[in-house]
């Protein structure tokens, strides 16, 4: 096994142990295919599924696997044509059986750190769906919450703003300017340090670099 894979496996074991203390369930998936298999096993037939915007879900193959299933009802916001329809999709997530997303960062002691623009993604993480399944590459693991916020602001947000063609200082310079611009996607910073409902949040740690 490659040294990096051994490192990821050991690091993931540490995170999973701490997730359990925080009433969240963790899984280590060495490859994206393992993540797809695990994710699909956690979604029962005849259930409703929603998902938040995530390059990780796309890159890992999880999103395509969800779209290929004919035994679930998948709400896809890409089908929404008007702002009103998009809002309906956002709100439908609160009634879903399962909500898929990634996390912007995860600390070695099992805390999730997410920064969001509209807030629909972090809102669903906090409350609503019966279960939340998070898929995250091990490149998002960091030592502390402070490191997580720095990672999100300087590593994740600038390329996301570029991808979304947003007019923000970080898209122009590549560095966070702690801005309050109209297109800022850093409106909310949410630290999930514990799940009130045991095992409602399930975290799939993938031994590959995924997303931003």
C-alpha positions in Angstrom: 0.0 0.0 0.0 1.2 3.5 -0.8 2.5 5.5 2.2 -0.1 8.2 1.6 -2.9 5.6 1.6 -1.6 4.2 4.9 -1.5 7.8 6.3 -5.1 8.5 5.1 -6.3 5.3 6.7 -4.7 6.0 10.1 -5.9 9.6 10.0 -9.4 8.6 9.1 -9.5 6.1 12.0 -8.6 9.0 14.3 -11.4 11.2 12.9 -14.0 8.4 13.0 -13.2 7.7 16.6 -13.9 11.3 17.5 -17.0 11.4 15.3 -18.5 8.6 17.4 -18.0 10.7 20.5 -19.9 13.4 18.8 -22.8 11.1 17.9 -21.8 11.1 14.2 -21.0 7.9 12.3 -17.9 7.7 10.2 -16.8 5.4 7.4 -13.4 5.1 5.6 -13.6 4.5 1.9 -10.2 3.9 0.3 -11.4 4.8 -3.2 -14.3 6.7 -4.8 -15.8 3.4 -5.9 -15.9 2.3 -2.3 -17.6 5.5 -1.4 -20.2 5.0 -4.0 -20.9 1.5 -2.8 -21.1 2.6 0.9 -23.3 5.6 0.0 -25.8 3.6 -2.0 -26.0 1.0 0.8 -27.2 3.8 3.2 -30.0 4.9 1.0 -33.1 2.7 1.2 -35.5 2.1 -1.7 -38.7 4.2 -1.9 -37.2 7.2 -0.1 -36.7 10.8 -1.0 -33.2 12.2 -1.6 -31.8 15.7 -2.1 -28.3 17.0 -2.4 -26.4 20.3 -2.0 -24.0 21.8 -4.5 -20.7 19.8 -4.3 -17.8 19.1 -6.7 -17.0 16.1 -4.4 -20.3 14.4 -5.1 -19.7 14.8 -8.8 -16.0 13.8 -8.8 -16.5 10.8 -6.6 -19.3 9.3 -8.8 -21.8 9.5 -5.9 -24.1 12.0 -7.7 -24.2 9.9 -10.9 -25.0 6.8 -8.9 -27.9 8.6 -7.3 -29.2 9.8 -10.6 -29.0 6.2 -12.0 -31.2 4.8 -9.3 -34.8 4.3 -10.3 -36.0 3.1 -6.8 -35.7 6.6 -5.1 -37.2 10.0 -5.6 -34.3 12.4 -6.3 -34.8 16.1 -6.3 -32.4 17.7 -8.7 -32.2 21.5 -8.6 -30.5 21.6 -12.0 -34.0 21.0 -13.4 -35.4 24.2 -11.7 -35.9 27.0 -14.3 -36.9 30.0 -12.2 -35.7 31.5 -8.8 -39.0 30.4 -7.3 -38.5 26.8 -8.4 -34.9 26.8 -7.0 -36.3 28.0 -3.6 -38.8 25.2 -3.7 -36.0 22.7 -4.2 -34.0 24.2 -1.4 -37.0 23.9 1.0 -37.8 20.4 -0.1 -34.5 19.2 1.4 -36.0 19.7 4.9 -38.6 17.0 4.2 -36.1 14.6 2.5 -35.2 11.2 4.0 -31.6 11.7 2.9 -29.5 14.8 2.1 -26.1 14.5 0.4 -23.4 17.1 0.7 -19.7 17.4 1.3 -18.0 19.4 4.0 -15.6 22.3 3.4 -13.3 20.9 6.1 -13.2 18.3 8.9 -10.9 18.5 12.0 -8.9 15.5 13.3 -11.1 15.7 16.4 -14.3 15.2 14.4 -15.7 18.7 13.9 -17.3 19.7 10.6 -16.7 23.3 9.3 -18.7 24.7 6.5 -19.1 28.2 5.0 -22.1 28.9 2.9 -23.6 31.7 0.8 -27.4 31.1 0.7 -27.3 28.9 3.8 -29.6 26.2 2.3 -26.8 23.6 2.5 -25.8 24.2 6.1 -29.5 24.6 7.1 -30.2 21.1 5.9 -27.1 19.8 7.7 -28.3 21.3 11.0 -32.0 20.3 10.8 -34.6 18.7 8.6 -33.6 15.6 6.6 -33.8 12.3 8.5 -30.2 11.5 7.6 -27.3 13.6 6.2 -24.6 11.8 4.3 -21.3 13.7 3.9 -18.8 12.6 1.3 -15.3 14.2 1.8 -11.9 13.5 0.4 -9.1 13.2 3.0 -7.6 16.4 1.5 -10.2 18.2 3.6 -8.8 16.9 7.0 -7.1 19.6 9.1 -5.8 19.7 12.7 -8.1 22.3 14.2 -11.2 24.5 13.7 -8.9 27.5 13.1 -7.1 25.6 10.4 -10.4 24.5 8.9 -11.7 28.1 8.6 -8.4 29.1 7.0 -8.6 26.2 4.6 -12.2 27.1 3.6 -11.4 30.8 3.1 -8.1 30.4 1.2 -8.2 27.0 -0.4 -11.9 26.2 -1.1 -13.7 29.5 -1.5 -11.5 31.2 -4.2 -11.7 28.4 -6.8 -15.4 27.9 -6.0 -16.0 31.6 -6.8 -14.0 31.2 -10.0 -16.1 28.1 -10.9 -19.3 30.0 -10.3 -18.1 33.0 -12.2 -18.6 35.3 -9.2 -17.2 38.8 -8.9 -15.4 38.6 -5.6 -12.0 39.8 -4.4 -10.8 36.2 -3.9 -11.8 35.2 -7.4 -9.6 38.0 -8.7 -6.6 37.6 -6.4 -6.8 34.0 -5.2 -6.8 35.1 -1.6 -9.5 35.8 0.9 -10.1 39.5 1.5 -12.7 39.0 4.3 -15.1 40.7 1.9 -18.7 41.7 2.2 -19.3 41.9 -1.5 -22.6 41.2 -3.2 -21.4 37.9 -4.5 -19.8 36.7 -1.3 -20.4 33.0 -0.6 -19.1 33.2 2.9 -22.3 34.4 4.6 -22.5 31.7 7.3 -19.7 29.9 9.1 -21.1 26.7 10.7 -19.2 24.5 13.1 -20.9 21.1 13.7 -19.3 19.9 16.9 -22.0 17.3 17.8 -25.2 15.7 16.4 -28.1 15.9 18.7 -29.7 12.9 17.0 -27.3 9.9 17.2 -26.0 8.8 13.8 -28.2 11.2 11.8 -25.0 12.6 10.3 -22.9 10.0 8.5 -19.4 11.0 7.1 -17.7 9.0 4.3 -14.0 9.8 4.3 -12.5 9.0 1.0 -8.8 8.2 0.6 -8.5 10.5 -2.4 -8.3 14.3 -3.1 -11.8 15.5 -4.0 -13.4 18.8 -4.4 -11.9 22.1 -3.3 
